[in-house]
Amino acid sequence: MILQYLLAPLAAPVTGIIWISKQILDRAEGNLSDKEVLQKELLALQLAFDLGDVEEEDFEEQEEELLLAIQAIEDEEAAAAAED
């Protein structure tokens, strides 16, 4: 316990870098998984339409919603990249 407090000033930079890296990774994975999920939903919708399980009107509405959501994520990614 005492050793932990003695080593804290030496370990703080490493601990901080690890924490920041984990935060960046968590956010990146969250964005990718959202985009990935939407792309999979779009693929499933296309398959359902091709099999005749979804009417054309419903397909077009859902497809537009999914494409707009994917575009919004891509715009956010582009804006974040432009800031760096």
N, C-alpha and C positions, 0 to 999 in steps of 0.2 A: 504494500500500500504506500509506504513512504517512498519506495523506489519509483513508483508511478508518478508521484508529485515532483520528484527530482528530475526525472527524464522528460516531463511535460514540455518545458521550454525547448528542448532539443527536438522532440517529436512533433511539435505543433505545426511546423511548415509541411511536413509530410502528411500529417493527419488532415490538414486543411486542403491540400492538393487532392488527396483521395476523396474527400467529401465533395469538392467542386466537380471532380471528374464523374462521380456517381450521379450528381444532380444533372449534369449535362447529358449523360447517358440515359437517365430516366426520361428526361424530356424528349430526347431524340427518339427513343423507342416508343414513347406515347404518340408522337406525331406519325411515325411510320406505321404503327399498328392501326391508327385511325384511318390513314390513307389506304393501307392494305385491306382493312375490313371493308371499306367502301368499294374498293376494286373487286373484292370477292363477291360482294352483294350484287354488283353490276354484272359480273359474269354469271352468277346464279340466275339473275333476272333474265339475261339474254337466253340462257339455256331453257328456262321455263317458257319463255316466249316462243322459242324454236320448237319446243315440244307441244305447243298449243295450250299450255296451262294458264297463260296470261293473255288477256285480250289486248289488242294493239293500243287502244286508248290508255289502258292502265299501264302498259309497258312504257309508252312515251312519257307519261307523267312521272313515273318512278325513275325512269332513266334520266330525265332532266334533273330531278332532285339530286340523284347520286352524282351526276356529272358536275353540278354546281357545287356540291359539298367537296368533291375532289379538287375542283378548281380553287376553292377558297383555301384549302390546305396548301396547295401549291403556291398560291399568292403569299400566304403567311411565310412559307419557307423561303421564297424569293426575297421578301422584305427583310427577313432575319439575315439572309446571306448578304444583302446590300448594306446592312448596318455594320457588318464586320469588315 
